[in-house]
Amino acid sequence: MLEDCSISTFVKYINSVIYYFKEKYDKIYLACHSLGFVILDCETDNVERIALWYPSLSLKKDRIDTLRYEPKIQAYFINWCISFIISKQLKIDWENINDSQLLKHVTKPLCILMAEKSNLKIDWKSNLKYLNVESDYTEINGASHSFT
């Protein structure tokens, strides 16, 4: 549940999944959607390649205009066609991600699949220059965040 998580929660969980499967498989491929872009901050030594489907970036005011604080539950609402509740800590962690630093440290080949109807396209395109690995950026015509 996003209202109970932080970025470090995601990273710890993903690291534990990678650790579990590294003993079972010779090659691990990761596919992540949206906030799954935090995989880029995980321990990916045992990962062959990463695919990001409509990956987010750090939380900036101009990227998500539907973010609002709800004092009754001490959490934030984000509306992306459906509403999500995120914890205060998740918001703080998400705001403090440094996109360029995160991308500079990627060590595995990366495929980025972006929805044509994305407000993140421009930011991702400008950040691709920070990648020091094989990468592919593709926009899916007509797609939205949920690829409908």
N, C-alpha and C positions, 0 to 999 in steps of 0.2 A: 504494500500500500504506500503510495507516494506521500501520504500525510505522516507516515511513520519512518520515512527514510531520509538519508542524506547522501551526498555523492560518495562519501567514504563507505557507507553501507553498500552501495552498488558495487564499488570497486572491490571490497572484501568478498562479497558474494561471487562476483565474476571470477576473481582470483581462485576462490575455493572450487568453483566448477572446472576451471582450466586445470587446476592441480589434480582433481579427481580423474579427469579424462586423459591426462597425459600418460598415466600408467596403463590405460586401456587401449589407446590408439596411437599409431605412429604419426599421424598427421591430424591436426585440429584446425578447422576453418570456422571462423566466427562471422555471424550475420547479426547485425544489431540495428534496431530502429529507434529513431528519435533520441531520447535521452541515453540510449545505449551507446552514444558516441563516447561516453566516459570510459569505454573499453580501451580507448587510446591512452589512458592513464594506468592501465593494468599491467601485470607481469605477463608479457606475451612471448617470452622466450620459446615456449613450446607450441606456438601458433604459427601456421604456415601463411595464411592470408586473412584479411579482414574485409568484410563488406558492410558498408553503412547505408541503410535505407533512410532517406530523409533525416540525416543527422542534425541534431541541434548544434548550437555553439554556446558560448557563455551567455548568460542571461543579461541582456542589455535592454534599457527602456524602449529603444526604438525597434527591438526585435519582437517583443511580446506586449502588445498594447492592451490585452485583456486581463492582465495581472491585477488582482485587487486583494487587499487584506481584509479578513473577516475576524473582527475582535472576539466575537462570541465563541469561536472555536480556536482562536489563536493560530490561524493558518491562512494560506493564500489560495485563492481560486484562480485558475487559468481556464479560459474558454477557447478550445480548438475544435469547434463544431460540437463537442461535448465538453462538459466541465470536469476539471481535475482539481483535487485538493492537494496542495503540497505543504510540507512542513516549513517552519521558519528556517530551520537549519539547511534544508535542501535549497531554499531560495538563496541563502547566504553563500553556500558552497558553489552554487551554480553561477552566481554573480562574480565570484572570485576566480573562476577558471580563466586562465590566460590562453586564448586560442592559439596565438602564434607559438608560444612556448610548448604547448601540448602537441601541436603538429610537428614541431621541430624534433621531438623525441620519438616519433613513430619509427619503428624499425622493421615493420612488416609491410609487404605489398598491400595496397589499399584500393578498394573500389568504392566509389561514392555514387549512389543512385539518388538523384534529387528529383522531387516532384516539380513539374513545370509550374504549378500554382503555389510556389514557395516564396515566402518573404525572406528566406535564408540564402537564396541562390547567390545574390550579389556578395554577401559576406563570405560564403564558401569559396566562390571563385577568386576573391581577393586574397584568401588565406592559403590557397593551393601552393603558392610560391614557397611556403615554409616547409613543405614536405620534402624530405630527402630520400624518399623511397619510390619504387615503381607505383604509379597511381593511375586510376582511370576515373574520370568524372563524366557521368551521363545523366541527362535530364529525360524523364519519362513524360512524353507529351500527354497532356490532359490530366495528369495525376495530381492529387492533393496529398495532404499529410498522411492519410490512411490508404493512399494509392487506390481509391475508388474511382 
